[in-house]
Amino acid sequence: MSLHNPSLLSPEQQSFMSGYLDSLALVERLHRLLLDVIKDEFERLGVLEINAVQALLLFNIGDNEVTAGELKTRGYYQGSNVSYNLKKLVEMGYMHHQRCEIDRRSVRVRLTEKGRSIRAIISKLFAGHAEGLQAKGVLGNDGIDQINCSLRRVERYWADQIRYIY
């Protein structure tokens, strides 16, 4: 049986393939929706100079001092996207940048006070989401643990595909 030719799939394989494609579409929609939720929160607060992708970048950097390469290797962002957004965030005063002492080609970045204030907004937003999901019975600890476990297994599988397929 070949997964590359849907007509050769067993009913069980067809069902799994359908569920897998639904999951892929859902992950994409959830990411776009998360960006919209952040954008709406910023509009509500009058924070207009920074976009949702940049805000997530600030959130993910947190209290760390990192390079663009480190953000890429952590799997958060694509290369040119990271460099562009880091440059804009430095220009707007959300991040400090400094050349590495050891490798002068590499630049290390960390949040400024202005960047930490954006991170605080996102943290508060996410805390409200977590509280709401629990309070409304949408997800509890077991449910979120199951989701995270499943998504980590898919992440490992995809990472292995990139590493070992070629």
Buried (B, 14 or more C-beta within 10 A) or exposed (E): EEEEEEEEBEEEBBEEEEEEEEEEEEEEEEEEEBBEBBBEBBEEEEBEEBBBBBBBBBBBBEEEEBBBBBBBEEEBBEEEBBBBBBBBBBEBEBBBBEEEEEEEEEBBBBBBEBBBEBBEBBEEBBEEEEEEBBEEEEBEEEEBEEEEEEEEEEEEEEEEEEEEEE
